[in-house]
Amino acid sequence: TPELYEGVFGRLKIPTEIRRHLCIPEAAVERIGQLRFVDVVGQGGRLERRYIQTGRRGMESKIEVLSGLKAGERVLLRKTD
């Protein structure tokens, strides 16, 4: 780790608001061009492909979902290399 010295400039970002948002694993998202899709597991185990709008990327390989998915819905995870 680099040493800290007197007079060194730095930036610190401190979140000033708390907001609730829906995040899913990035492994659940399929990208086709600039579009993002997920496969939602419905009743009887049927899969429904759904377009979603994504927002910020979070920690631990998660991505924020702005629209197209509701909390509690199950999504199919894709195998990653």
N, CA, C and O atoms as CSV, one atom per row, in Angstrom:
chain,resi,resn,atom,element,x,y,z
A,1,THR,N,N,0.839,-1.183,0.000
A,1,THR,CA,C,0.000,0.000,0.000
A,1,THR,C,C,0.882,1.243,0.000
A,1,THR,O,O,1.929,1.272,0.646
A,2,PRO,N,N,0.460,2.245,-0.713
A,2,PRO,CA,C,1.257,3.471,-0.748
A,2,PRO,C,C,1.210,4.193,0.601
A,2,PRO,O,O,0.224,4.126,1.335
A,3,GLU,N,N,2.277,4.861,0.887
A,3,GLU,CA,C,2.366,5.629,2.130
A,3,GLU,C,C,1.597,6.938,1.989
A,3,GLU,O,O,1.459,7.472,0.889
A,4,LEU,N,N,1.105,7.441,3.097
A,4,LEU,CA,C,0.452,8.744,3.128
A,4,LEU,C,C,1.448,9.772,3.643
A,4,LEU,O,O,2.134,9.545,4.640
A,5,TYR,N,N,1.517,10.894,2.959
A,5,TYR,CA,C,2.442,11.953,3.338
A,5,TYR,C,C,1.680,13.250,3.564
A,5,TYR,O,O,0.611,13.462,2.991
A,6,GLU,N,N,2.228,14.099,4.386
A,6,GLU,CA,C,1.642,15.409,4.633
A,6,GLU,C,C,1.571,16.180,3.319
A,6,GLU,O,O,2.539,16.216,2.559
A,7,GLY,N,N,0.413,16.800,3.054
A,7,GLY,CA,C,0.241,17.605,1.850
A,7,GLY,C,C,-0.223,16.825,0.636
A,7,GLY,O,O,-0.403,17.409,-0.433
A,8,VAL,N,N,-0.420,15.520,0.772
A,8,VAL,CA,C,-0.887,14.709,-0.356
A,8,VAL,C,C,-2.378,14.949,-0.542
A,8,VAL,O,O,-3.132,14.969,0.431
A,9,PHE,N,N,-2.807,15.132,-1.795
A,9,PHE,CA,C,-4.208,15.385,-2.119
A,9,PHE,C,C,-4.940,14.054,-2.282
A,9,PHE,O,O,-4.376,13.090,-2.800
A,10,GLY,N,N,-6.165,14.008,-1.851
A,10,GLY,CA,C,-6.985,12.806,-2.019
A,10,GLY,C,C,-8.453,13.174,-2.081
A,10,GLY,O,O,-8.845,14.284,-1.724
A,11,ARG,N,N,-9.258,12.230,-2.539
A,11,ARG,CA,C,-10.710,12.428,-2.596
A,11,ARG,C,C,-11.389,11.318,-1.811
A,11,ARG,O,O,-10.940,10.172,-1.807
A,12,LEU,N,N,-12.463,11.675,-1.156
A,12,LEU,CA,C,-13.237,10.724,-0.395
A,12,LEU,C,C,-14.700,10.942,-0.737
A,12,LEU,O,O,-15.207,12.058,-0.629
A,13,LYS,N,N,-15.379,9.880,-1.150
A,13,LYS,CA,C,-16.811,9.974,-1.441
A,13,LYS,C,C,-17.577,9.392,-0.265
A,13,LYS,O,O,-17.343,8.258,0.153
A,14,ILE,N,N,-18.491,10.185,0.257
A,14,ILE,CA,C,-19.316,9.755,1.377
A,14,ILE,C,C,-20.772,9.813,0.935
A,14,ILE,O,O,-21.269,10.886,0.593
A,15,PRO,N,N,-21.468,8.665,0.937
A,15,PRO,CA,C,-22.882,8.690,0.560
A,15,PRO,C,C,-23.673,9.566,1.528
A,15,PRO,O,O,-23.516,9.457,2.744
A,16,THR,N,N,-24.516,10.428,0.985
A,16,THR,CA,C,-25.286,11.341,1.828
A,16,THR,C,C,-26.752,10.959,1.919
A,16,THR,O,O,-27.522,11.604,2.631
A,17,GLU,N,N,-27.140,9.926,1.208
A,17,GLU,CA,C,-28.533,9.498,1.269
A,17,GLU,C,C,-28.589,7.983,1.297
A,17,GLU,O,O,-27.693,7.304,0.795
A,18,ILE,N,N,-29.628,7.475,1.877
A,18,ILE,CA,C,-29.866,6.039,1.868
A,18,ILE,C,C,-31.068,5.803,0.973
A,18,ILE,O,O,-32.115,6.424,1.154
A,19,ARG,N,N,-30.922,4.912,0.013
A,19,ARG,CA,C,-32.044,4.608,-0.870
A,19,ARG,C,C,-32.159,3.107,-1.022
A,19,ARG,O,O,-31.163,2.384,-1.026
A,20,ARG,N,N,-33.376,2.659,-1.146
A,20,ARG,CA,C,-33.631,1.233,-1.335
A,20,ARG,C,C,-33.688,0.965,-2.824
A,20,ARG,O,O,-34.299,1.718,-3.582
A,21,HIS,N,N,-33.050,-0.109,-3.233
A,21,HIS,CA,C,-33.057,-0.461,-4.643
A,21,HIS,C,C,-32.940,-1.972,-4.790
A,21,HIS,O,O,-32.501,-2.675,-3.879
A,22,LEU,N,N,-33.340,-2.445,-5.951
A,22,LEU,CA,C,-33.316,-3.868,-6.257
A,22,LEU,C,C,-32.020,-4.194,-6.977
A,22,LEU,O,O,-31.697,-3.575,-7.991
A,23,CYS,N,N,-31.279,-5.158,-6.462
A,23,CYS,CA,C,-30.039,-5.603,-7.105
A,23,CYS,C,C,-30.115,-7.101,-7.350
A,23,CYS,O,O,-30.676,-7.847,-6.547
A,24,ILE,N,N,-29.544,-7.532,-8.468
A,24,ILE,CA,C,-29.469,-8.949,-8.797
A,24,ILE,C,C,-28.033,-9.268,-9.207
A,24,ILE,O,O,-27.273,-8.363,-9.550
A,25,PRO,N,N,-27.657,-10.543,-9.175
A,25,PRO,CA,C,-26.312,-10.905,-9.636
A,25,PRO,C,C,-26.147,-10.585,-11.118
A,25,PRO,O,O,-27.065,-10.797,-11.910
A,26,GLU,N,N,-24.980,-10.078,-11.487
A,26,GLU,CA,C,-24.714,-9.779,-12.896
A,26,GLU,C,C,-24.805,-11.037,-13.751
A,26,GLU,O,O,-25.068,-10.950,-14.950
A,27,ALA,N,N,-24.590,-12.213,-13.145
A,27,ALA,CA,C,-24.667,-13.476,-13.881
A,27,ALA,C,C,-26.086,-13.768,-14.366
A,27,ALA,O,O,-26.273,-14.640,-15.215
A,28,ALA,N,N,-27.084,-13.060,-13.849
A,28,ALA,CA,C,-28.464,-13.263,-14.288
A,28,ALA,C,C,-28.802,-12.432,-15.518
A,28,ALA,O,O,-29.839,-12.649,-16.145
A,29,VAL,N,N,-27.945,-11.489,-15.868
A,29,VAL,CA,C,-28.246,-10.536,-16.937
A,29,VAL,C,C,-27.574,-10.967,-18.238
A,29,VAL,O,O,-26.372,-11.233,-18.276
A,30,GLU,N,N,-28.372,-11.030,-19.297
A,30,GLU,CA,C,-27.835,-11.303,-20.631
A,30,GLU,C,C,-27.814,-9.996,-21.398
A,30,GLU,O,O,-28.795,-9.253,-21.418
A,31,ARG,N,N,-26.692,-9.731,-22.022
A,31,ARG,CA,C,-26.542,-8.491,-22.790
A,31,ARG,C,C,-26.600,-8.820,-24.268
A,31,ARG,O,O,-25.884,-9.694,-24.756
A,32,ILE,N,N,-27.461,-8.109,-24.969
A,32,ILE,CA,C,-27.541,-8.204,-26.426
A,32,ILE,C,C,-27.423,-6.772,-26.930
A,32,ILE,O,O,-28.377,-5.998,-26.858
A,33,GLY,N,N,-26.247,-6.428,-27.439
A,33,GLY,CA,C,-25.988,-5.037,-27.790
A,33,GLY,C,C,-26.029,-4.203,-26.529
A,33,GLY,O,O,-25.335,-4.496,-25.556
A,34,GLN,N,N,-26.849,-3.157,-26.548
A,34,GLN,CA,C,-26.986,-2.317,-25.358
A,34,GLN,C,C,-28.215,-2.677,-24.531
A,34,GLN,O,O,-28.514,-2.010,-23.540
A,35,LEU,N,N,-28.930,-3.729,-24.933
A,35,LEU,CA,C,-30.121,-4.161,-24.201
A,35,LEU,C,C,-29.740,-5.180,-23.138
A,35,LEU,O,O,-28.769,-5.922,-23.292
A,36,ARG,N,N,-30.517,-5.210,-22.055
A,36,ARG,CA,C,-30.287,-6.143,-20.955
A,36,ARG,C,C,-31.558,-6.961,-20.738
A,36,ARG,O,O,-32.659,-6.414,-20.688
A,37,PHE,N,N,-31.392,-8.275,-20.611
A,37,PHE,CA,C,-32.510,-9.186,-20.412
A,37,PHE,C,C,-32.225,-10.106,-19.235
A,37,PHE,O,O,-31.071,-10.385,-18.908
A,38,VAL,N,N,-33.305,-10.575,-18.603
A,38,VAL,CA,C,-33.207,-11.633,-17.601
A,38,VAL,C,C,-34.277,-12.665,-17.916
A,38,VAL,O,O,-35.299,-12.346,-18.524
A,39,ASP,N,N,-34.038,-13.897,-17.500
A,39,ASP,CA,C,-35.046,-14.946,-17.596
A,39,ASP,C,C,-35.662,-15.088,-16.213
A,39,ASP,O,O,-34.989,-15.461,-15.252
A,40,VAL,N,N,-36.957,-14.784,-16.129
A,40,VAL,CA,C,-37.688,-14.826,-14.867
A,40,VAL,C,C,-38.376,-16.180,-14.756
A,40,VAL,O,O,-39.018,-16.635,-15.703
A,41,VAL,N,N,-38.241,-16.823,-13.597
A,41,VAL,CA,C,-38.882,-18.110,-13.351
A,41,VAL,C,C,-40.299,-17.834,-12.871
A,41,VAL,O,O,-40.507,-17.254,-11.805
A,42,GLY,N,N,-41.276,-18.263,-13.680
A,42,GLY,CA,C,-42.676,-18.022,-13.356
A,42,GLY,C,C,-43.333,-19.239,-12.737
A,42,GLY,O,O,-42.661,-20.168,-12.291
A,43,GLN,N,N,-44.657,-19.219,-12.716
A,43,GLN,CA,C,-45.420,-20.327,-12.155
A,43,GLN,C,C,-45.166,-21.591,-12.960
A,43,GLN,O,O,-45.070,-21.548,-14.187
A,44,GLY,N,N,-45.060,-22.700,-12.272
A,44,GLY,CA,C,-44.810,-23.970,-12.939
A,44,GLY,C,C,-43.398,-24.087,-13.483
A,44,GLY,O,O,-43.111,-25.000,-14.258
A,45,GLY,N,N,-42.511,-23.180,-13.093
A,45,GLY,CA,C,-41.131,-23.238,-13.550
A,45,GLY,C,C,-40.911,-22.732,-14.963
A,45,GLY,O,O,-39.828,-22.904,-15.522
A,46,ARG,N,N,-41.929,-22.109,-15.547
A,46,ARG,CA,C,-41.786,-21.584,-16.912
A,46,ARG,C,C,-40.907,-20.339,-16.903
A,46,ARG,O,O,-40.977,-19.514,-15.992
A,47,LEU,N,N,-40.078,-20.223,-17.939
A,47,LEU,CA,C,-39.195,-19.064,-18.050
A,47,LEU,C,C,-39.813,-18.002,-18.940
A,47,LEU,O,O,-40.383,-18.300,-19.989
A,48,GLU,N,N,-39.691,-16.778,-18.507
A,48,GLU,CA,C,-40.167,-15.630,-19.285
A,48,GLU,C,C,-38.990,-14.674,-19.461
A,48,GLU,O,O,-38.434,-14.181,-18.479
A,49,ARG,N,N,-38.612,-14.414,-20.704
A,49,ARG,CA,C,-37.522,-13.471,-20.963
A,49,ARG,C,C,-38.086,-12.065,-20.825
A,49,ARG,O,O,-39.128,-11.736,-21.391
A,50,ARG,N,N,-37.372,-11.241,-20.056
A,50,ARG,CA,C,-37.868,-9.905,-19.780
A,50,ARG,C,C,-36.767,-8.865,-19.961
A,50,ARG,O,O,-35.634,-9.057,-19.519
A,51,TYR,N,N,-37.118,-7.761,-20.619
A,51,TYR,CA,C,-36.203,-6.629,-20.788
A,51,TYR,C,C,-36.143,-5.861,-19.479
A,51,TYR,O,O,-37.176,-5.600,-18.863
A,52,ILE,N,N,-34.944,-5.498,-19.049
A,52,ILE,CA,C,-34.790,-4.693,-17.838
A,52,ILE,C,C,-33.918,-3.479,-18.130
A,52,ILE,O,O,-33.109,-3.480,-19.058
A,53,GLN,N,N,-34.100,-2.462,-17.331
A,53,GLN,CA,C,-33.200,-1.309,-17.360
A,53,GLN,C,C,-32.328,-1.400,-16.121
A,53,GLN,O,O,-32.819,-1.604,-15.011
A,54,THR,N,N,-31.030,-1.247,-16.327
A,54,THR,CA,C,-30.102,-1.377,-15.212
A,54,THR,C,C,-29.524,-0.024,-14.830
A,54,THR,O,O,-29.514,0.924,-15.616
A,55,GLY,N,N,-29.050,0.030,-13.610
A,55,GLY,CA,C,-28.448,1.259,-13.096
A,55,GLY,C,C,-27.017,1.017,-12.680
A,55,GLY,O,O,-26.201,0.525,-13.460
A,56,ARG,N,N,-26.723,1.365,-11.456
A,56,ARG,CA,C,-25.354,1.277,-10.938
A,56,ARG,C,C,-24.937,-0.169,-10.688
A,56,ARG,O,O,-25.756,-1.041,-10.396
A,57,ARG,N,N,-23.649,-0.383,-10.812
A,57,ARG,CA,C,-23.077,-1.674,-10.416
A,57,ARG,C,C,-22.711,-1.571,-8.947
A,57,ARG,O,O,-22.225,-0.541,-8.480
A,58,GLY,N,N,-22.954,-2.659,-8.228
A,58,GLY,CA,C,-22.643,-2.661,-6.810
A,58,GLY,C,C,-21.480,-3.576,-6.495
A,58,GLY,O,O,-20.752,-4.019,-7.383
A,59,MET,N,N,-21.326,-3.844,-5.236
A,59,MET,CA,C,-20.267,-4.741,-4.804
A,59,MET,C,C,-20.674,-6.187,-5.055
A,59,MET,O,O,-21.850,-6.489,-5.257
A,60,GLU,N,N,-19.702,-7.057,-5.039
A,60,GLU,CA,C,-19.932,-8.498,-5.143
A,60,GLU,C,C,-20.680,-8.880,-6.406
A,60,GLU,O,O,-21.566,-9.734,-6.357
A,61,SER,N,N,-20.349,-8.274,-7.533
A,61,SER,CA,C,-20.914,-8.633,-8.842
A,61,SER,C,C,-22.431,-8.497,-8.898
A,61,SER,O,O,-23.110,-9.339,-9.484
A,62,LYS,N,N,-22.955,-7.457,-8.299
A,62,LYS,CA,C,-24.394,-7.184,-8.350
A,62,LYS,C,C,-24.639,-5.956,-9.214
A,62,LYS,O,O,-23.766,-5.103,-9.369
A,63,ILE,N,N,-25.856,-5.881,-9.780
A,63,ILE,CA,C,-26.227,-4.730,-10.595
A,63,ILE,C,C,-27.630,-4.279,-10.205
A,63,ILE,O,O,-28.500,-5.104,-9.926
A,64,GLU,N,N,-27.840,-2.992,-10.187
A,64,GLU,CA,C,-29.125,-2.406,-9.814
A,64,GLU,C,C,-30.109,-2.546,-10.969
A,64,GLU,O,O,-29.743,-2.347,-12.128
A,65,VAL,N,N,-31.360,-2.888,-10.655
A,65,VAL,CA,C,-32.428,-2.971,-11.653
A,65,VAL,C,C,-33.372,-1.797,-11.426
A,65,VAL,O,O,-33.972,-1.662,-10.360
A,66,LEU,N,N,-33.495,-0.948,-12.450
A,66,LEU,CA,C,-34.356,0.231,-12.349
A,66,LEU,C,C,-35.796,-0.089,-12.728
A,66,LEU,O,O,-36.728,0.461,-12.139
A,67,SER,N,N,-35.988,-0.978,-13.711
A,67,SER,CA,C,-37.344,-1.354,-14.119
A,67,SER,C,C,-37.314,-2.705,-14.817
A,67,SER,O,O,-36.271,-3.158,-15.289
A,68,GLY,N,N,-38.491,-3.342,-14.874
A,68,GLY,CA,C,-38.637,-4.613,-15.570
A,68,GLY,C,C,-38.642,-5.830,-14.671
A,68,GLY,O,O,-38.870,-6.945,-15.140
A,69,LEU,N,N,-38.393,-5.636,-13.380
A,69,LEU,CA,C,-38.337,-6.743,-12.436
A,69,LEU,C,C,-38.821,-6.248,-11.084
A,69,LEU,O,O,-38.569,-5.104,-10.707
A,70,LYS,N,N,-39.521,-7.119,-10.350
A,70,LYS,CA,C,-40.023,-6.759,-9.027
A,70,LYS,C,C,-39.284,-7.554,-7.959
A,70,LYS,O,O,-38.795,-8.654,-8.214
A,71,ALA,N,N,-39.213,-6.992,-6.778
A,71,ALA,CA,C,-38.607,-7.698,-5.645
A,71,ALA,C,C,-39.375,-8.990,-5.400
A,71,ALA,O,O,-40.606,-9.000,-5.423
A,72,GLY,N,N,-38.656,-10.069,-5.168
A,72,GLY,CA,C,-39.278,-11.362,-4.899
A,72,GLY,C,C,-39.366,-12.264,-6.113
A,72,GLY,O,O,-39.559,-13.471,-5.969
A,73,GLU,N,N,-39.227,-11.701,-7.319
A,73,GLU,CA,C,-39.248,-12.545,-8.512
A,73,GLU,C,C,-37.924,-13.293,-8.603
A,73,GLU,O,O,-36.875,-12.768,-8.231
A,74,ARG,N,N,-37.984,-14.515,-9.097
A,74,ARG,CA,C,-36.780,-15.339,-9.214
A,74,ARG,C,C,-36.236,-15.246,-10.631
A,74,ARG,O,O,-36.991,-15.281,-11.603
A,75,VAL,N,N,-34.920,-15.127,-10.736
A,75,VAL,CA,C,-34.268,-15.044,-12.041
A,75,VAL,C,C,-33.295,-16.205,-12.201
A,75,VAL,O,O,-32.756,-16.730,-11.227
A,76,LEU,N,N,-33.089,-16.588,-13.447
A,76,LEU,CA,C,-32.173,-17.666,-13.782
A,76,LEU,C,C,-30.756,-17.118,-13.851
A,76,LEU,O,O,-30.509,-16.105,-14.504
A,77,LEU,N,N,-29.824,-17.786,-13.178
A,77,LEU,CA,C,-28.421,-17.375,-13.231
A,77,LEU,C,C,-27.725,-18.118,-14.357
A,77,LEU,O,O,-27.941,-19.314,-14.550
A,78,ARG,N,N,-26.892,-17.408,-15.094
A,78,ARG,CA,C,-26.123,-18.013,-16.170
A,78,ARG,C,C,-24.746,-18.404,-15.653
A,78,ARG,O,O,-24.188,-17.744,-14.777
A,79,LYS,N,N,-24.217,-19.462,-16.194
A,79,LYS,CA,C,-22.879,-19.905,-15.809
A,79,LYS,C,C,-21.859,-18.917,-16.342
A,79,LYS,O,O,-21.906,-18.541,-17.513
A,80,THR,N,N,-20.938,-18.497,-15.489
A,80,THR,CA,C,-19.883,-17.581,-15.914
A,80,THR,C,C,-18.564,-18.328,-15.950
A,80,THR,O,O,-18.353,-19.280,-15.199
A,81,ASP,N,N,-17.680,-17.887,-16.829
A,81,ASP,CA,C,-16.370,-18.548,-16.957
A,81,ASP,C,C,-15.399,-18.040,-15.938
A,81,ASP,O,O,-14.252,-18.487,-15.902
